[in-house]
Amino acid sequence: MDPYTLAYFAGHSDFGTTRRYVHPNMDTGRAAMERARVPADVVPQTDAPAPTPAASKPS
């Protein structure tokens, strides 16, 4: 659980109170980064040709 959610559920009005009890470590940091990663099949492809502008109509 992220510390801000924990602060909310614990009823802490000041995040400094929660910070006293939260001690991050490398394992939780790695797990958070893995959850934040976007799978390669979700990332939009950029090798498609750019759309051409529509021809303007004479006024």
mmJSON file of the N, C-alpha and C atoms, coordinates in Angstrom:
{"data_MODEL":{"atom_site":{
"group_PDB":["ATOM","ATOM","ATOM","ATOM","ATOM","ATOM","ATOM","ATOM","ATOM","ATOM","ATOM","ATOM","ATOM","ATOM","ATOM","ATOM","ATOM","ATOM","ATOM","ATOM","ATOM","ATOM","ATOM","ATOM","ATOM","ATOM","ATOM","ATOM","ATOM","ATOM","ATOM","ATOM","ATOM","ATOM","ATOM","ATOM","ATOM","ATOM","ATOM","ATOM","ATOM","ATOM","ATOM","ATOM","ATOM","ATOM","ATOM","ATOM","ATOM","ATOM","ATOM","ATOM","ATOM","ATOM","ATOM","ATOM","ATOM","ATOM","ATOM","ATOM","ATOM","ATOM","ATOM","ATOM","ATOM","ATOM","ATOM","ATOM","ATOM","ATOM","ATOM","ATOM","ATOM","ATOM","ATOM","ATOM","ATOM","ATOM","ATOM","ATOM","ATOM","ATOM","ATOM","ATOM","ATOM","ATOM","ATOM","ATOM","ATOM","ATOM","ATOM","ATOM","ATOM","ATOM","ATOM","ATOM","ATOM","ATOM","ATOM","ATOM","ATOM","ATOM","ATOM","ATOM","ATOM","ATOM","ATOM","ATOM","ATOM","ATOM","ATOM","ATOM","ATOM","ATOM","ATOM","ATOM","ATOM","ATOM","ATOM","ATOM","ATOM","ATOM","ATOM","ATOM","ATOM","ATOM","ATOM","ATOM","ATOM","ATOM","ATOM","ATOM","ATOM","ATOM","ATOM","ATOM","ATOM","ATOM","ATOM","ATOM","ATOM","ATOM","ATOM","ATOM","ATOM","ATOM","ATOM","ATOM","ATOM","ATOM","ATOM","ATOM","ATOM","ATOM","ATOM","ATOM","ATOM","ATOM","ATOM","ATOM","ATOM","ATOM","ATOM","ATOM","ATOM","ATOM","ATOM","ATOM","ATOM","ATOM","ATOM","ATOM","ATOM","ATOM","ATOM","ATOM","ATOM"],
"id":[1,2,3,4,5,6,7,8,9,10,11,12,13,14,15,16,17,18,19,20,21,22,23,24,25,26,27,28,29,30,31,32,33,34,35,36,37,38,39,40,41,42,43,44,45,46,47,48,49,50,51,52,53,54,55,56,57,58,59,60,61,62,63,64,65,66,67,68,69,70,71,72,73,74,75,76,77,78,79,80,81,82,83,84,85,86,87,88,89,90,91,92,93,94,95,96,97,98,99,100,101,102,103,104,105,106,107,108,109,110,111,112,113,114,115,116,117,118,119,120,121,122,123,124,125,126,127,128,129,130,131,132,133,134,135,136,137,138,139,140,141,142,143,144,145,146,147,148,149,150,151,152,153,154,155,156,157,158,159,160,161,162,163,164,165,166,167,168,169,170,171,172,173,174,175,176,177],
"type_symbol":["N","C","C","N","C","C","N","C","C","N","C","C","N","C","C","N","C","C","N","C","C","N","C","C","N","C","C","N","C","C","N","C","C","N","C","C","N","C","C","N","C","C","N","C","C","N","C","C","N","C","C","N","C","C","N","C","C","N","C","C","N","C","C","N","C","C","N","C","C","N","C","C","N","C","C","N","C","C","N","C","C","N","C","C","N","C","C","N","C","C","N","C","C","N","C","C","N","C","C","N","C","C","N","C","C","N","C","C","N","C","C","N","C","C","N","C","C","N","C","C","N","C","C","N","C","C","N","C","C","N","C","C","N","C","C","N","C","C","N","C","C","N","C","C","N","C","C","N","C","C","N","C","C","N","C","C","N","C","C","N","C","C","N","C","C","N","C","C","N","C","C","N","C","C","N","C","C"],
"label_atom_id":["N","CA","C","N","CA","C","N","CA","C","N","CA","C","N","CA","C","N","CA","C","N","CA","C","N","CA","C","N","CA","C","N","CA","C","N","CA","C","N","CA","C","N","CA","C","N","CA","C","N","CA","C","N","CA","C","N","CA","C","N","CA","C","N","CA","C","N","CA","C","N","CA","C","N","CA","C","N","CA","C","N","CA","C","N","CA","C","N","CA","C","N","CA","C","N","CA","C","N","CA","C","N","CA","C","N","CA","C","N","CA","C","N","CA","C","N","CA","C","N","CA","C","N","CA","C","N","CA","C","N","CA","C","N","CA","C","N","CA","C","N","CA","C","N","CA","C","N","CA","C","N","CA","C","N","CA","C","N","CA","C","N","CA","C","N","CA","C","N","CA","C","N","CA","C","N","CA","C","N","CA","C","N","CA","C","N","CA","C","N","CA","C","N","CA","C","N","CA","C","N","CA","C","N","CA","C"],
"label_alt_id":[null,null,null,null,null,null,null,null,null,null,null,null,null,null,null,null,null,null,null,null,null,null,null,null,null,null,null,null,null,null,null,null,null,null,null,null,null,null,null,null,null,null,null,null,null,null,null,null,null,null,null,null,null,null,null,null,null,null,null,null,null,null,null,null,null,null,null,null,null,null,null,null,null,null,null,null,null,null,null,null,null,null,null,null,null,null,null,null,null,null,null,null,null,null,null,null,null,null,null,null,null,null,null,null,null,null,null,null,null,null,null,null,null,null,null,null,null,null,null,null,null,null,null,null,null,null,null,null,null,null,null,null,null,null,null,null,null,null,null,null,null,null,null,null,null,null,null,null,null,null,null,null,null,null,null,null,null,null,null,null,null,null,null,null,null,null,null,null,null,null,null,null,null,null,null,null,null],
"label_comp_id":["MET","MET","MET","ASP","ASP","ASP","PRO","PRO","PRO","TYR","TYR","TYR","THR","THR","THR","LEU","LEU","LEU","ALA","ALA","ALA","TYR","TYR","TYR","PHE","PHE","PHE","ALA","ALA","ALA","GLY","GLY","GLY","HIS","HIS","HIS","SER","SER","SER","ASP","ASP","ASP","PHE","PHE","PHE","GLY","GLY","GLY","THR","THR","THR","THR","THR","THR","ARG","ARG","ARG","ARG","ARG","ARG","TYR","TYR","TYR","VAL","VAL","VAL","HIS","HIS","HIS","PRO","PRO","PRO","ASN","ASN","ASN","MET","MET","MET","ASP","ASP","ASP","THR","THR","THR","GLY","GLY","GLY","ARG","ARG","ARG","ALA","ALA","ALA","ALA","ALA","ALA","MET","MET","MET","GLU","GLU","GLU","ARG","ARG","ARG","ALA","ALA","ALA","ARG","ARG","ARG","VAL","VAL","VAL","PRO","PRO","PRO","ALA","ALA","ALA","ASP","ASP","ASP","VAL","VAL","VAL","VAL","VAL","VAL","PRO","PRO","PRO","GLN","GLN","GLN","THR","THR","THR","ASP","ASP","ASP","ALA","ALA","ALA","PRO","PRO","PRO","ALA","ALA","ALA","PRO","PRO","PRO","THR","THR","THR","PRO","PRO","PRO","ALA","ALA","ALA","ALA","ALA","ALA","SER","SER","SER","LYS","LYS","LYS","PRO","PRO","PRO","SER","SER","SER"],
"label_asym_id":["A","A","A","A","A","A","A","A","A","A","A","A","A","A","A","A","A","A","A","A","A","A","A","A","A","A","A","A","A","A","A","A","A","A","A","A","A","A","A","A","A","A","A","A","A","A","A","A","A","A","A","A","A","A","A","A","A","A","A","A","A","A","A","A","A","A","A","A","A","A","A","A","A","A","A","A","A","A","A","A","A","A","A","A","A","A","A","A","A","A","A","A","A","A","A","A","A","A","A","A","A","A","A","A","A","A","A","A","A","A","A","A","A","A","A","A","A","A","A","A","A","A","A","A","A","A","A","A","A","A","A","A","A","A","A","A","A","A","A","A","A","A","A","A","A","A","A","A","A","A","A","A","A","A","A","A","A","A","A","A","A","A","A","A","A","A","A","A","A","A","A","A","A","A","A","A","A"],
"label_entity_id":["1","1","1","1","1","1","1","1","1","1","1","1","1","1","1","1","1","1","1","1","1","1","1","1","1","1","1","1","1","1","1","1","1","1","1","1","1","1","1","1","1","1","1","1","1","1","1","1","1","1","1","1","1","1","1","1","1","1","1","1","1","1","1","1","1","1","1","1","1","1","1","1","1","1","1","1","1","1","1","1","1","1","1","1","1","1","1","1","1","1","1","1","1","1","1","1","1","1","1","1","1","1","1","1","1","1","1","1","1","1","1","1","1","1","1","1","1","1","1","1","1","1","1","1","1","1","1","1","1","1","1","1","1","1","1","1","1","1","1","1","1","1","1","1","1","1","1","1","1","1","1","1","1","1","1","1","1","1","1","1","1","1","1","1","1","1","1","1","1","1","1","1","1","1","1","1","1"],
"label_seq_id":[1,1,1,2,2,2,3,3,3,4,4,4,5,5,5,6,6,6,7,7,7,8,8,8,9,9,9,10,10,10,11,11,11,12,12,12,13,13,13,14,14,14,15,15,15,16,16,16,17,17,17,18,18,18,19,19,19,20,20,20,21,21,21,22,22,22,23,23,23,24,24,24,25,25,25,26,26,26,27,27,27,28,28,28,29,29,29,30,30,30,31,31,31,32,32,32,33,33,33,34,34,34,35,35,35,36,36,36,37,37,37,38,38,38,39,39,39,40,40,40,41,41,41,42,42,42,43,43,43,44,44,44,45,45,45,46,46,46,47,47,47,48,48,48,49,49,49,50,50,50,51,51,51,52,52,52,53,53,53,54,54,54,55,55,55,56,56,56,57,57,57,58,58,58,59,59,59],
"pdbx_PDB_ins_code":[null,null,null,null,null,null,null,null,null,null,null,null,null,null,null,null,null,null,null,null,null,null,null,null,null,null,null,null,null,null,null,null,null,null,null,null,null,null,null,null,null,null,null,null,null,null,null,null,null,null,null,null,null,null,null,null,null,null,null,null,null,null,null,null,null,null,null,null,null,null,null,null,null,null,null,null,null,null,null,null,null,null,null,null,null,null,null,null,null,null,null,null,null,null,null,null,null,null,null,null,null,null,null,null,null,null,null,null,null,null,null,null,null,null,null,null,null,null,null,null,null,null,null,null,null,null,null,null,null,null,null,null,null,null,null,null,null,null,null,null,null,null,null,null,null,null,null,null,null,null,null,null,null,null,null,null,null,null,null,null,null,null,null,null,null,null,null,null,null,null,null,null,null,null,null,null,null],
"Cartn_x":[0.861,0.0,0.908,0.54,1.36,1.178,2.181,2.118,1.011,0.623,-0.449,-1.798,-2.029,-3.258,-3.229,-2.074,-1.936,-2.233,-1.727,-1.986,-3.474,-4.153,-5.59,-6.342,-6.039,-6.735,-6.38,-5.165,-4.762,-5.338,-5.909,-6.512,-5.502,-4.303,-3.284,-3.567,-3.716,-3.946,-2.635,-1.519,-0.199,0.597,1.118,1.847,3.127,3.646,4.842,4.632,3.411,3.105,3.276,2.759,2.879,4.338,5.052,6.447,7.3,6.939,7.689,7.648,6.566,6.355,6.631,6.833,7.054,8.546,9.082,10.505,10.658,10.792,10.903,12.204,12.179,13.389,13.462,14.559,14.798,13.741,13.311,12.319,10.988,10.52,9.244,9.39,10.566,10.813,10.791,11.423,11.418,10.004,9.26,7.888,7.036,7.225,6.473,6.839,8.117,8.544,7.98,7.909,7.326,5.845,5.138,3.71,3.507,4.476,4.342,4.727,5.415,5.854,4.666,4.794,3.765,4.234,3.426,3.825,4.062,5.012,5.379,4.199,3.269,2.139,1.093,1.255,0.322,0.855,2.162,2.782,2.42,1.945,1.582,2.799,2.574,3.637,3.893,5.159,5.493,6.071,6.199,6.8,5.779,4.544,3.527,3.752,3.456,3.657,2.726,3.21,2.416,1.27,0.102,-1.022,-0.706,-1.179,-0.961,-2.081,-1.777,-2.825,-3.849,-5.076,-6.137,-5.918,-6.273,-6.119,-7.067,-6.568,-7.435,-8.285,-9.497,-10.429,-10.205,-10.186,-10.036,-11.248,-11.023,-12.123,-12.657],
"Cartn_y":[-1.166,0.0,1.229,2.219,3.423,4.208,4.969,5.647,6.694,7.313,8.306,7.654,6.495,5.751,5.286,4.819,4.394,5.554,6.746,7.921,8.214,8.084,8.333,7.342,6.058,5.042,5.111,5.574,5.694,6.952,7.84,9.054,10.139,10.058,11.066,12.321,13.451,14.693,15.276,14.86,15.326,14.118,14.188,13.049,12.765,13.755,13.546,12.475,12.359,11.313,9.938,9.763,8.478,8.204,9.247,9.085,8.494,8.734,8.157,6.638,6.079,4.638,3.905,4.634,4.017,4.014,2.838,2.695,1.922,2.639,1.958,1.16,0.133,-0.632,-0.972,-1.547,-1.813,-2.746,-3.746,-4.699,-4.025,-3.174,-2.505,-1.487,-0.865,0.065,-0.642,-1.793,-2.574,-3.021,-3.467,-3.919,-2.761,-1.576,-0.401,-0.069,-0.147,0.143,-0.885,-2.137,-3.17,-2.913,-2.482,-2.182,-0.983,-0.054,1.163,0.951,-0.13,-0.375,-0.589,-0.094,-0.286,-1.429,-2.476,-3.573,-3.068,-3.685,-3.258,-3.308,-4.234,-4.327,-3.239,-2.43,-1.345,-0.013,0.097,1.338,1.553,2.75,3.007,2.884,2.373,2.231,3.583,3.939,5.234,5.113,3.882,3.715,3.875,4.166,4.382,5.75,5.894,7.196,8.254,9.464,10.578,10.876,11.226,11.564,12.812,12.824,13.995,14.997,16.289,17.288,17.257,17.554,17.596,18.772,18.594,19.677,20.802,22.001,23.143,23.517,23.961,24.368,25.847,26.215,27.646,28.438,29.652,30.506,31.37],
"Cartn_z":[0.0,0.0,0.0,-0.804,-0.838,0.464,0.877,2.17,2.291,1.183,1.26,1.55,0.965,1.265,2.711,3.155,4.544,5.49,5.186,6.026,6.101,4.96,4.926,5.821,5.656,6.447,7.925,8.235,9.634,10.281,9.466,10.002,10.33,9.74,10.001,9.172,9.824,9.094,8.57,9.156,8.733,8.256,7.013,6.462,7.253,7.942,8.764,9.817,10.315,11.293,10.663,9.477,8.78,8.431,8.034,7.621,8.743,9.98,11.11,11.098,10.579,10.65,9.345,8.259,6.952,6.658,6.363,6.074,4.772,3.648,2.366,2.274,1.442,1.194,-0.289,-0.703,-2.119,-2.711,-1.96,-2.482,-2.784,-1.887,-2.143,-3.268,-3.381,-4.477,-5.824,-5.899,-7.151,-7.511,-6.521,-6.771,-7.297,-6.745,-7.206,-8.644,-8.993,-10.361,-11.341,-10.947,-11.814,-12.052,-11.015,-11.179,-12.085,-12.093,-12.897,-14.361,-14.665,-16.04,-16.961,-18.177,-19.196,-20.093,-20.264,-21.145,-22.571,-23.27,-24.622,-25.585,-25.388,-26.31,-26.074,-25.027,-24.741,-25.27,-25.418,-25.884,-27.347,-27.724,-29.122,-30.041,-31.208,-32.201,-32.855,-33.033,-33.621,-35.02,-35.547,-36.86,-37.992,-37.681,-38.713,-39.353,-40.642,-41.288,-40.695,-40.652,-40.126,-41.087,-40.582,-41.463,-42.276,-43.494,-44.353,-44.102,-44.166,-43.929,-45.055,-44.72,-45.71,-46.664,-47.907,-48.885,-48.529,-48.584,-48.222,-49.427,-49.154,-50.231,-50.532,-51.804,-52.133,-51.672,-51.212,-50.734,-51.836],
"occupancy":[1.0,1.0,1.0,1.0,1.0,1.0,1.0,1.0,1.0,1.0,1.0,1.0,1.0,1.0,1.0,1.0,1.0,1.0,1.0,1.0,1.0,1.0,1.0,1.0,1.0,1.0,1.0,1.0,1.0,1.0,1.0,1.0,1.0,1.0,1.0,1.0,1.0,1.0,1.0,1.0,1.0,1.0,1.0,1.0,1.0,1.0,1.0,1.0,1.0,1.0,1.0,1.0,1.0,1.0,1.0,1.0,1.0,1.0,1.0,1.0,1.0,1.0,1.0,1.0,1.0,1.0,1.0,1.0,1.0,1.0,1.0,1.0,1.0,1.0,1.0,1.0,1.0,1.0,1.0,1.0,1.0,1.0,1.0,1.0,1.0,1.0,1.0,1.0,1.0,1.0,1.0,1.0,1.0,1.0,1.0,1.0,1.0,1.0,1.0,1.0,1.0,1.0,1.0,1.0,1.0,1.0,1.0,1.0,1.0,1.0,1.0,1.0,1.0,1.0,1.0,1.0,1.0,1.0,1.0,1.0,1.0,1.0,1.0,1.0,1.0,1.0,1.0,1.0,1.0,1.0,1.0,1.0,1.0,1.0,1.0,1.0,1.0,1.0,1.0,1.0,1.0,1.0,1.0,1.0,1.0,1.0,1.0,1.0,1.0,1.0,1.0,1.0,1.0,1.0,1.0,1.0,1.0,1.0,1.0,1.0,1.0,1.0,1.0,1.0,1.0,1.0,1.0,1.0,1.0,1.0,1.0,1.0,1.0,1.0,1.0,1.0,1.0],
"B_iso_or_equiv":[0.0,0.0,0.0,0.0,0.0,0.0,0.0,0.0,0.0,0.0,0.0,0.0,0.0,0.0,0.0,0.0,0.0,0.0,0.0,0.0,0.0,0.0,0.0,0.0,0.0,0.0,0.0,0.0,0.0,0.0,0.0,0.0,0.0,0.0,0.0,0.0,0.0,0.0,0.0,0.0,0.0,0.0,0.0,0.0,0.0,0.0,0.0,0.0,0.0,0.0,0.0,0.0,0.0,0.0,0.0,0.0,0.0,0.0,0.0,0.0,0.0,0.0,0.0,0.0,0.0,0.0,0.0,0.0,0.0,0.0,0.0,0.0,0.0,0.0,0.0,0.0,0.0,0.0,0.0,0.0,0.0,0.0,0.0,0.0,0.0,0.0,0.0,0.0,0.0,0.0,0.0,0.0,0.0,0.0,0.0,0.0,0.0,0.0,0.0,0.0,0.0,0.0,0.0,0.0,0.0,0.0,0.0,0.0,0.0,0.0,0.0,0.0,0.0,0.0,0.0,0.0,0.0,0.0,0.0,0.0,0.0,0.0,0.0,0.0,0.0,0.0,0.0,0.0,0.0,0.0,0.0,0.0,0.0,0.0,0.0,0.0,0.0,0.0,0.0,0.0,0.0,0.0,0.0,0.0,0.0,0.0,0.0,0.0,0.0,0.0,0.0,0.0,0.0,0.0,0.0,0.0,0.0,0.0,0.0,0.0,0.0,0.0,0.0,0.0,0.0,0.0,0.0,0.0,0.0,0.0,0.0,0.0,0.0,0.0,0.0,0.0,0.0],
"pdbx_formal_charge":[null,null,null,null,null,null,null,null,null,null,null,null,null,null,null,null,null,null,null,null,null,null,null,null,null,null,null,null,null,null,null,null,null,null,null,null,null,null,null,null,null,null,null,null,null,null,null,null,null,null,null,null,null,null,null,null,null,null,null,null,null,null,null,null,null,null,null,null,null,null,null,null,null,null,null,null,null,null,null,null,null,null,null,null,null,null,null,null,null,null,null,null,null,null,null,null,null,null,null,null,null,null,null,null,null,null,null,null,null,null,null,null,null,null,null,null,null,null,null,null,null,null,null,null,null,null,null,null,null,null,null,null,null,null,null,null,null,null,null,null,null,null,null,null,null,null,null,null,null,null,null,null,null,null,null,null,null,null,null,null,null,null,null,null,null,null,null,null,null,null,null,null,null,null,null,null,null],
"auth_seq_id":[1,1,1,2,2,2,3,3,3,4,4,4,5,5,5,6,6,6,7,7,7,8,8,8,9,9,9,10,10,10,11,11,11,12,12,12,13,13,13,14,14,14,15,15,15,16,16,16,17,17,17,18,18,18,19,19,19,20,20,20,21,21,21,22,22,22,23,23,23,24,24,24,25,25,25,26,26,26,27,27,27,28,28,28,29,29,29,30,30,30,31,31,31,32,32,32,33,33,33,34,34,34,35,35,35,36,36,36,37,37,37,38,38,38,39,39,39,40,40,40,41,41,41,42,42,42,43,43,43,44,44,44,45,45,45,46,46,46,47,47,47,48,48,48,49,49,49,50,50,50,51,51,51,52,52,52,53,53,53,54,54,54,55,55,55,56,56,56,57,57,57,58,58,58,59,59,59],
"auth_comp_id":["MET","MET","MET","ASP","ASP","ASP","PRO","PRO","PRO","TYR","TYR","TYR","THR","THR","THR","LEU","LEU","LEU","ALA","ALA","ALA","TYR","TYR","TYR","PHE","PHE","PHE","ALA","ALA","ALA","GLY","GLY","GLY","HIS","HIS","HIS","SER","SER","SER","ASP","ASP","ASP","PHE","PHE","PHE","GLY","GLY","GLY","THR","THR","THR","THR","THR","THR","ARG","ARG","ARG","ARG","ARG","ARG","TYR","TYR","TYR","VAL","VAL","VAL","HIS","HIS","HIS","PRO","PRO","PRO","ASN","ASN","ASN","MET","MET","MET","ASP","ASP","ASP","THR","THR","THR","GLY","GLY","GLY","ARG","ARG","ARG","ALA","ALA","ALA","ALA","ALA","ALA","MET","MET","MET","GLU","GLU","GLU","ARG","ARG","ARG","ALA","ALA","ALA","ARG","ARG","ARG","VAL","VAL","VAL","PRO","PRO","PRO","ALA","ALA","ALA","ASP","ASP","ASP","VAL","VAL","VAL","VAL","VAL","VAL","PRO","PRO","PRO","GLN","GLN","GLN","THR","THR","THR","ASP","ASP","ASP","ALA","ALA","ALA","PRO","PRO","PRO","ALA","ALA","ALA","PRO","PRO","PRO","THR","THR","THR","PRO","PRO","PRO","ALA","ALA","ALA","ALA","ALA","ALA","SER","SER","SER","LYS","LYS","LYS","PRO","PRO","PRO","SER","SER","SER"],
"auth_asym_id":["A","A","A","A","A","A","A","A","A","A","A","A","A","A","A","A","A","A","A","A","A","A","A","A","A","A","A","A","A","A","A","A","A","A","A","A","A","A","A","A","A","A","A","A","A","A","A","A","A","A","A","A","A","A","A","A","A","A","A","A","A","A","A","A","A","A","A","A","A","A","A","A","A","A","A","A","A","A","A","A","A","A","A","A","A","A","A","A","A","A","A","A","A","A","A","A","A","A","A","A","A","A","A","A","A","A","A","A","A","A","A","A","A","A","A","A","A","A","A","A","A","A","A","A","A","A","A","A","A","A","A","A","A","A","A","A","A","A","A","A","A","A","A","A","A","A","A","A","A","A","A","A","A","A","A","A","A","A","A","A","A","A","A","A","A","A","A","A","A","A","A","A","A","A","A","A","A"],
"auth_atom_id":["N","CA","C","N","CA","C","N","CA","C","N","CA","C","N","CA","C","N","CA","C","N","CA","C","N","CA","C","N","CA","C","N","CA","C","N","CA","C","N","CA","C","N","CA","C","N","CA","C","N","CA","C","N","CA","C","N","CA","C","N","CA","C","N","CA","C","N","CA","C","N","CA","C","N","CA","C","N","CA","C","N","CA","C","N","CA","C","N","CA","C","N","CA","C","N","CA","C","N","CA","C","N","CA","C","N","CA","C","N","CA","C","N","CA","C","N","CA","C","N","CA","C","N","CA","C","N","CA","C","N","CA","C","N","CA","C","N","CA","C","N","CA","C","N","CA","C","N","CA","C","N","CA","C","N","CA","C","N","CA","C","N","CA","C","N","CA","C","N","CA","C","N","CA","C","N","CA","C","N","CA","C","N","CA","C","N","CA","C","N","CA","C","N","CA","C","N","CA","C","N","CA","C","N","CA","C"],
"pdbx_PDB_model_num":[1,1,1,1,1,1,1,1,1,1,1,1,1,1,1,1,1,1,1,1,1,1,1,1,1,1,1,1,1,1,1,1,1,1,1,1,1,1,1,1,1,1,1,1,1,1,1,1,1,1,1,1,1,1,1,1,1,1,1,1,1,1,1,1,1,1,1,1,1,1,1,1,1,1,1,1,1,1,1,1,1,1,1,1,1,1,1,1,1,1,1,1,1,1,1,1,1,1,1,1,1,1,1,1,1,1,1,1,1,1,1,1,1,1,1,1,1,1,1,1,1,1,1,1,1,1,1,1,1,1,1,1,1,1,1,1,1,1,1,1,1,1,1,1,1,1,1,1,1,1,1,1,1,1,1,1,1,1,1,1,1,1,1,1,1,1,1,1,1,1,1,1,1,1,1,1,1]
}}}
